[in-house]
Structures are given as C-alpha cells and as structure tokens.
C-alpha cells in the first residue's frame, strides 16, 4: 500500500469515527427525550422506503 492510499484510509477511518460518534449522540438525545417514539417512526419510515425502493428497482 502506498503512502497516498494509507493516508486516504486513515482519513476515511477518522471521518467515519467522528460521524459515528455524532450519530450515536444524536440517537441517544432523541431516545432520552421521546422514549423511542421518534426513533421507532424513523425506523419504520426508513424500512418502508428501503423495501419500496427494492420493489421498484427490480
């Protein structure tokens, strides 16, 4: 692996870590405030969207 590829890999890992931590903090805040109602609605909407997308694109 070249130096450029290793640098890109390291940058990607750092960005993924930061975004993951931010997403977890947001999720914990939503769960603490609304007792999973908002998160449950989000999961249902996202799941229905993914299933719909799969049906339409086949």
C-alpha positions in Angstrom: 0.0 0.0 0.0 1.4 3.4 -1.0 1.7 6.4 1.2 -1.2 8.1 -0.5 -3.5 5.1 -0.1 -2.6 4.8 3.6 -3.3 8.4 4.2 -6.7 8.1 2.5 -7.5 5.1 4.5 -6.6 6.9 7.8 -8.6 9.9 6.9 -11.6 7.8 6.0 -11.3 6.0 9.3 -11.2 9.2 11.3 -14.1 10.7 9.4 -16.2 7.5 9.9 -15.4 7.6 13.6 -16.4 11.2 14.0 -19.6 10.8 12.1 -20.4 7.6 14.0 -19.9 9.3 17.4 -22.1 12.2 16.2 -24.9 9.9 15.1 -24.8 8.0 18.4 -25.0 11.2 20.4 -28.0 12.3 18.3 -29.7 8.9 18.7 -29.2 9.0 22.5 -30.6 12.5 22.7 -33.7 11.5 20.7 -34.2 8.4 22.8 -33.8 10.3 26.0 -36.3 13.0 25.0 -39.1 11.0 23.3 -38.9 7.4 24.6 -38.2 5.8 21.3 -41.4 7.0 19.6 -39.5 9.3 17.2 -36.8 6.6 16.6 -39.4 4.0 16.0 -41.2 6.1 13.5 -37.9 6.8 11.8 -37.1 3.1 11.6 -40.5 2.3 10.2 -40.2 5.0 7.6 -36.7 4.1 6.6 -37.6 0.4 6.4 -40.6 1.0 4.3 -38.6 3.3 2.0 -35.9 0.6 1.5 -38.5 -2.1 0.8 -40.3 0.2 -1.6 -37.0 1.0 -3.4 -36.2 -2.7 -3.7 -39.6 -3.4 -5.2 -39.5 -0.5 -7.7 -35.9 -1.2 -8.9 -36.3 -4.9 -9.5 
